[in-house]
Amino acid sequence: MILDLDIGNTLSKWRLKDADSSEIRSRGAVWTREEWRPGADIPDLDVVEAVRISSVARQAVLAQTVALLQNRVGGVHVARSRPEALGVTNGYREPERLGVDRWMGVLAGYQLAGGCCSVDCGSAITVDFVLPGGRHLGGYILPGLRLMKESLKLGTRNVAIDPDSEADELLAPGTRTVEAVNHGIYMAAVSAVNRIYSEVCDRENVPLPVLLTGGDARVVSRGIQVPHAVWPDMVYGGLEASFPLTAAERAGRMAGAPLVPRPVSLEKIRAGLAFSMLL
């Protein structure tokens, strides 16, 4: 079995993948901690032959995790943000300072679509662009839905946005404080992502497919105005591409990868951008 770990600052996700069939056997999530409990926090390591890690947590957390795993597992692969990988050139002036989860998303998106806008909707919402030739432009970091809500300090932090709500409902004026907060932060988030996408595509003279991941991807996707796909395992896809361990991975197949959405024409993107500037 292959254990994939996506370690965040507060939440860590894991996935157990069959090395022979490439099937996903189980998955889960736990609060990030410095000392893991195999069999409780993560699967029993007796069945694991290799581990792949993407971590944006404190260095101490990563070091403790690697030390634990290296004592129990044959191969431990840790992803790092690099100046270039898999045909993609990192757009950061200091490439190592790009969050490795963003880098994994960019690499996965490029392997799948040959150029894309990758949007990670977690504690923060990050929007990254990689052009068809492999040039990563850099990106944008916005407060996530929960972070925006907590910043208001109105006692509504525990009332989450219903992921099954339609975008029209979430963009309507709220008739209670909790609705006004939820609809306001939703409007801010999706408006920002839509505008960023249009501005960058216009500037770079290319329409790009949009891929979303992260805990709030499902609800944010309802407000995205261009064709898009939700890919929950996009960070794992970057790990698969960076450290291919199965026959399917070596052939370029990433588990759970969606069909690439066909972007709208550049003319439509520019028309929508021009209209928004008139408002």
C-alpha positions as CSV (number, residue, x, y, z in Angstrom):
1,M,0.0,0.0,0.0
2,I,1.0,3.6,-0.6
3,L,0.2,6.2,2.0
4,D,-0.3,9.7,0.7
5,L,-0.3,12.6,3.3
6,D,-1.4,16.1,2.7
7,I,-0.4,17.9,5.9
8,G,-1.9,21.3,6.5
9,N,-1.5,23.8,9.3
10,T,-4.6,22.7,11.0
11,L,-6.0,19.6,9.2
12,S,-4.1,16.7,7.7
13,K,-5.6,14.4,5.1
14,W,-4.4,10.9,4.2
15,R,-5.2,8.4,1.5
16,L,-4.3,4.7,1.2
17,K,-3.7,3.5,-2.3
18,D,-3.2,-0.1,-3.6
19,A,0.2,-0.3,-5.2
20,D,-0.9,-3.1,-7.6
21,S,-4.3,-2.0,-8.7
22,S,-4.0,1.8,-8.1
23,E,-7.4,1.7,-6.3
24,I,-8.0,4.0,-3.4
25,R,-8.7,1.7,-0.4
26,S,-9.4,4.2,2.3
27,R,-9.0,7.9,3.3
28,G,-9.4,10.2,6.2
29,A,-8.5,13.4,7.9
30,V,-7.2,14.3,11.4
31,W,-6.0,17.5,13.2
32,T,-2.4,18.1,12.4
33,R,-0.1,17.1,15.3
34,E,3.6,16.6,16.0
35,E,3.2,13.0,17.2
36,W,1.2,10.7,15.0
37,R,-0.5,7.5,16.2
38,P,-0.3,4.8,13.5
39,G,-3.5,2.8,13.5
40,A,-5.4,5.7,15.0
41,D,-4.5,9.0,13.3
42,I,-3.2,7.3,10.2
43,P,-3.4,3.7,8.9
44,D,-1.4,0.9,10.5
45,L,2.0,1.2,8.9
46,D,2.5,-2.5,8.8
47,V,0.5,-2.5,5.5
48,V,2.4,0.6,4.0
49,E,5.4,0.1,1.8
50,A,5.9,3.7,0.7
51,V,4.7,7.2,1.8
52,R,4.5,10.5,-0.1
53,I,4.1,13.7,1.8
54,S,3.0,17.3,1.0
55,S,3.3,19.5,4.0
56,V,2.8,23.2,4.7
57,A,2.8,22.7,8.5
58,R,5.7,23.8,10.8
59,Q,9.0,22.3,10.1
60,A,8.9,20.5,13.4
61,V,5.7,18.7,12.4
62,L,7.3,17.5,9.2
63,A,10.5,16.4,10.8
64,Q,8.7,14.4,13.5
65,T,6.4,12.8,10.8
66,V,9.3,11.8,8.6
67,A,11.3,10.4,11.6
68,L,8.3,8.3,12.6
69,L,7.7,7.0,9.1
70,Q,11.4,6.3,8.2
71,N,11.6,3.9,11.2
72,R,8.6,1.9,9.9
73,V,8.4,2.3,6.1
74,G,10.9,1.5,3.3
75,G,10.4,4.6,1.2
76,V,9.4,8.1,2.4
77,H,9.1,10.8,-0.3
78,V,8.8,14.5,0.7
79,A,7.6,17.0,-1.9
80,R,9.4,20.3,-2.1
81,S,8.8,23.4,-4.2
82,R,11.5,23.6,-6.8
83,P,12.5,26.0,-9.6
84,E,11.4,23.5,-12.2
85,A,9.7,20.2,-12.3
86,L,7.7,18.0,-14.8
87,G,7.9,20.7,-17.5
88,V,6.7,23.6,-15.2
89,T,8.9,26.6,-14.3
90,N,8.1,28.0,-10.9
91,G,7.0,31.6,-11.1
92,Y,8.2,32.6,-7.6
93,R,11.4,34.7,-7.3
94,E,12.3,32.4,-4.4
95,P,10.8,29.1,-5.6
96,E,11.2,27.3,-2.3
97,R,8.8,29.8,-0.7
98,L,5.9,28.7,-2.8
99,G,3.6,26.6,-0.6
100,V,4.2,23.0,-1.6
101,D,0.4,22.3,-1.7
102,R,0.1,25.0,-4.4
103,W,3.1,23.6,-6.2
104,M,1.6,20.1,-6.2
105,G,-1.7,21.5,-7.5
106,V,0.1,23.4,-10.3
107,L,2.0,20.2,-11.3
108,A,-1.1,18.1,-11.3
109,G,-3.1,20.6,-13.3
110,Y,-0.3,20.9,-15.9
111,Q,0.0,17.2,-16.3
112,L,-3.8,16.9,-16.8
113,A,-4.6,20.0,-18.8
114,G,-1.3,21.3,-20.2
115,G,-2.0,24.7,-18.7
116,C,-4.7,25.8,-16.2
117,C,-6.0,27.9,-13.4
118,S,-5.8,25.9,-10.2
119,V,-7.9,27.1,-7.2
120,D,-7.5,25.6,-3.8
121,C,-10.4,26.5,-1.4
122,G,-9.1,25.8,2.1
123,S,-8.3,28.0,5.1
124,A,-7.1,30.4,2.4
125,I,-8.2,30.5,-1.2
126,T,-5.2,30.3,-3.5
127,V,-5.4,30.9,-7.3
128,D,-2.5,29.9,-9.4
129,F,-1.9,30.0,-13.2
130,V,0.3,27.9,-15.4
131,L,0.4,28.6,-19.1
132,P,0.3,25.8,-21.8
133,G,4.1,26.1,-22.3
134,G,4.7,25.3,-18.6
135,R,5.4,28.8,-17.2
136,H,3.9,29.3,-13.8
137,L,2.8,32.9,-13.4
138,G,2.5,32.9,-9.7
139,G,-0.8,33.5,-8.1
140,Y,-3.1,35.1,-5.5
141,I,-3.9,34.3,-1.9
142,L,-7.3,35.3,-0.4
143,P,-8.9,34.6,3.0
144,G,-11.0,31.4,2.9
145,L,-14.7,31.4,3.7
146,R,-14.1,30.4,7.3
147,L,-11.3,32.9,7.9
148,M,-13.4,35.7,6.5
149,K,-16.3,34.7,8.8
150,E,-14.1,34.5,11.9
151,S,-12.7,38.0,11.1
152,L,-16.1,39.5,11.5
153,K,-16.5,38.3,15.1
154,L,-20.3,38.3,14.9
155,G,-20.9,34.9,16.6
156,T,-21.7,33.2,13.4
157,R,-18.5,31.1,12.9
158,N,-20.2,27.8,13.7
159,V,-23.0,28.2,11.1
160,A,-21.4,27.0,7.9
161,I,-22.5,27.7,4.3
162,D,-24.6,24.8,3.1
163,P,-22.6,23.2,0.3
164,D,-25.9,22.1,-1.4
165,S,-27.1,25.7,-1.7
166,E,-27.5,27.1,-5.2
167,A,-25.3,30.1,-6.2
168,D,-28.4,32.3,-6.8
169,E,-29.5,31.7,-3.2
170,L,-26.1,32.4,-1.8
171,L,-25.7,35.6,-3.8
172,A,-29.1,37.0,-2.7
173,P,-29.4,39.5,0.2
174,G,-29.5,37.8,3.6
175,T,-32.6,38.4,5.7
176,R,-30.9,37.3,8.9
177,T,-27.5,38.2,10.2
178,V,-26.1,34.7,9.7
179,E,-27.4,34.7,6.1
180,A,-26.0,38.2,5.5
181,V,-22.6,37.1,6.7
182,N,-22.6,33.8,4.7
183,H,-23.8,35.4,1.5
184,G,-21.4,38.4,1.9
185,I,-18.3,36.2,2.3
186,Y,-19.5,34.0,-0.5
187,M,-20.0,37.0,-2.8
188,A,-16.5,38.3,-1.9
189,A,-14.8,34.9,-2.6
190,V,-16.5,33.9,-5.9
191,S,-16.4,37.5,-7.2
192,A,-12.6,37.6,-6.5
193,V,-11.9,34.3,-8.2
194,N,-14.0,35.1,-11.3
195,R,-12.4,38.6,-11.7
196,I,-8.9,37.2,-11.2
197,Y,-9.4,34.5,-13.8
198,S,-10.8,37.0,-16.3
199,E,-8.0,39.6,-15.7
200,V,-5.2,37.1,-16.1
201,C,-6.6,35.3,-19.2
202,D,-7.1,38.7,-20.8
203,R,-3.6,39.8,-19.9
204,E,-1.9,36.6,-21.1
205,N,-4.2,36.3,-24.2
206,V,-5.2,32.7,-23.4
207,P,-8.3,31.1,-22.0
208,L,-7.5,28.4,-19.4
209,P,-9.4,25.5,-17.9
210,V,-10.3,25.9,-14.2
211,L,-9.6,23.2,-11.6
212,L,-10.8,23.5,-8.0
213,T,-9.8,21.6,-4.9
214,G,-9.9,21.9,-1.2
215,G,-12.6,21.6,1.5
216,D,-14.8,24.4,0.2
217,A,-14.3,23.7,-3.5
218,R,-17.7,22.2,-3.9
219,V,-19.6,25.3,-2.6
220,V,-17.2,27.8,-4.3
221,S,-17.5,26.1,-7.6
222,R,-21.2,26.9,-7.7
223,G,-20.4,30.6,-8.2
224,I,-17.6,30.2,-10.8
225,Q,-18.9,31.6,-14.0
226,V,-16.7,29.7,-16.5
227,P,-16.5,25.9,-17.2
228,H,-14.6,24.2,-14.4
229,A,-14.0,20.9,-12.7
230,V,-13.7,20.0,-9.0
231,W,-10.7,17.7,-8.3
232,P,-10.6,16.7,-4.5
233,D,-7.4,14.8,-5.0
234,M,-5.4,17.4,-6.9
235,V,-2.6,17.7,-4.3
236,Y,-2.4,13.9,-4.3
237,G,-2.2,14.1,-8.1
238,G,0.9,16.2,-7.8
239,L,2.4,13.6,-5.4
240,E,1.6,10.9,-7.9
241,A,3.2,12.8,-10.8
242,S,6.3,13.8,-8.7
243,F,6.8,10.3,-7.2
244,P,5.2,7.7,-9.6
245,L,5.2,4.4,-7.8
246,T,2.6,2.3,-9.7
247,A,2.3,1.3,-13.4
248,A,-0.7,3.6,-13.9
249,E,1.2,6.5,-12.4
250,R,4.3,5.9,-14.5
251,A,1.9,6.0,-17.5
252,G,0.7,9.4,-16.4
253,R,-2.6,8.5,-14.9
254,M,-3.6,10.3,-11.7
255,A,-6.3,8.8,-9.5
256,G,-9.6,10.6,-9.6
257,A,-8.6,13.1,-12.2
258,P,-11.6,14.8,-13.8
259,L,-12.3,15.4,-17.4
260,V,-10.6,18.7,-18.4
261,P,-13.3,21.4,-18.9
262,R,-13.1,23.2,-22.2
263,P,-12.7,26.9,-21.5
264,V,-14.9,29.6,-23.0
265,S,-13.4,31.7,-25.8
266,L,-11.2,34.6,-25.0
267,E,-13.7,36.9,-26.7
268,K,-16.4,35.9,-24.2
269,I,-14.0,36.3,-21.2
270,R,-13.1,39.8,-22.5
271,A,-16.8,40.7,-23.1
272,G,-17.7,39.7,-19.5
273,L,-14.7,41.6,-18.1
274,A,-15.7,44.7,-20.1
275,F,-19.3,44.5,-18.8
276,S,-18.1,44.2,-15.2
277,M,-16.0,47.3,-15.6
278,L,-19.1,49.3,-16.6
279,L,-21.0,48.4,-13.4
